[in-house]
């Protein structure tokens, strides 16, 4: 180290010239000086008598505030068509570049959303997401909203990139799974305005013809009720995804535990 | 840009004031351009520098004051459209930046434009790069006052299988209709109705008559009632200032902010058009025209624009393949594959019994690749058996190219072609084989006389108001010789700056190129050779021809061979090699020990190519995709498509069109693969990088005096074309056809023209053909296509497209244009 590089020398010189340290705090009196060694326990003892704030997570889960920014959800219209049109405005708004969307054309055989365009690929990377909610504000069809789900952890990076099926809202009671045609006589604007309120017979008929096994058909719905496990796997892939992560996490924890 | 001081002084200028800034511009400049000069932006939709002023959208209104007769500057009573008004001395212009009236007028126009514009930006392809969106933000009201129901149309309307029209988004700027009329010359959609009901639309008359230019896919009818078909329609999508015109290939695929844009050069034709490649996550989503005023100006062909899917099809290879003991191709590591390739080539080239190796690089090569192939053949394989011309070719052509084209630098340019008072086309269809060359010629419509030596007047030639010199293939030599004395063409070509354009097809016409040279000498016209494929000129420059070394040097010139041998540090064979046809024929006879095949599609090659590959003991293929050659290849080395490598195309002008890597991948260009392979063979080509190749080419320079081949002297053949059972076959590639670089793009394929056979009325009558399907047959095979009897066509000739769906001449007929075929009505 050369002379000029020794920056600490400047500090030393300056400190040497500085005045000795003097505290601004009021000095304790003679009694205070006697109790000083145990004064710190005062805080501890005071808290013996206060209500506890510790949360018993994960044994006991606490619901966050209603407008808490949790995992995203891709909503559906009342007839089960997806609200997402693949416009990528969410991806555009995202300051963390967490969202990736690829759109495609709806076809008469595969109509996923009202109108011409739908989101074929929809990914949110929860390792990047900062839950700011700008994507929600950008969404022109209210397709993207946020749930209160906050358990977003996992053992792999891939697992935290949520795909479209992980993000889609679960099917409501009277909904019919996409793809299926729009309500006859309506255009996409009717959907945007909220004029489509339920599945109509033509749509059910179409699904019956093209996918007779579809579990959201009225005749198949009973079977679904009998088998709740099946329903979760089928329609709420997001929760299944979380469940998958949790199982994996437990496995990791178990492994660590036995090693320790 | 680079005007000389004398020229600049000659231009009359006008001074005016725009927003308080004094500006001096040439007389006749539009106010909007003058404002651009001083960096003042005036919003606009209909204005496009390459199109004539229209004043259709009224968005560019500005306040103008001009001096009256007494010289008092008096304001116009109302705001004026700055895109239609030319500047005037002493004019005072106040744009929206300084004039409240102009600003208010622009806001009003914007409000009116937005009345019927659906605010469907989230689903519109233009969203994010939309002039309407941007200018509504910068020059519009912040809030809409419109409360009524907007006009809606059925959408989208398919104008062709590629171009879609959403009428409700249209702001009636007429850029598309003006482009189609002024630039491309293809009758298109036009404005219909009046007032609020005005819209861009198609005409619903019944299809008037079938004339053989029908597109393959669905298409709306154009103004004349015929199905709309254009090779340049993609440009309308690019210039549409709203999302009214979109392409089926890109519809709903992406957003501009997703895309990484890389400038590049089109690999589809010899024009070397500048393009912009937009890609996302390593996948090309679209290509746009880049502005290059010396080459393609603002336009590209639909093939340049839409044909890019080929390189990422499922059969793309990224790892080398080596044929194993079991006779199947297996993926191998690069060292193993290179060793196998080197062993195969060594076996074919060393020893007393060795048959030798031959190289067919194909004509889609860059300059670097062509140079590497050329050097590889000479140094590593010790042969001159290399020919990039896997098309109709001749020794006469080689002599012509060596004597007048190779190593001559920039010859006739696009600008010269545009300015030429007269152009004679021989063996060249500008629309089908030239791409943007056609647009340049059409730009001079009315100022330029065009003559075309062709079997019939194509629609492209018709759009150039060309005069047909009806000629059967093979008779071009005689036809060129007949352009003399006081014929119209001869007189026209004597004008200063006249150009004779010869196409690659003249190689199939003995004596034609000799006569073209003679005609050029006779009339003083300049001569331009415009081949079809992107790599033809590069192959020529690099010496990837059997009788040519780099720089136009002849292999028969001892000093040329010595120069190249010294520069390369090895021995260069001095006997002329076999051309592509001879290589294929000899290989089919089992007389070639090894074949190195680049980008050659077997179905393009006339002659027993499959048999040649089959019978050659060792075939090495360098390919982007696992194509037909791979079926016979012993080793397949993957190479990079143009978007994944850097390189230089040489366009027909001789202009170097360098491009950088658009999408960086592991894929290597041919020149690098050959460099590695040559090292395995014990030769250092030093072609590992583009810079290395450049340095070598620069050091080599061009042929010295006396090192070039002699200009050809071949007697013009007499072609015996007359109505009868045997007709002379005429054929060329249509721009959009079944070419292998257009695969994987069904929407583009739909805009290609249907395959038809054309014959003259007299010939048709002699053969008893009226309409319906005819069978065109050679000794080898036959094709069945609908016939179109074409007025004014040369007698005794039948024309079919070379590789359109249903008409693959090389594969099905197995003969080259100029051969005799039989034509019979009905299906054989």
Interface residues (C-beta under 8 A of the other chain):
Chain A: X85 X86 X87 X88 X89 X91 X92 X102 X103 X104 X105 X115 X116 X117 X140 X141 X187
Chain B: X121 X122 X123 X127 X128 X152 X155 X156 X251 X252 X253 X254 X255 X257 X258
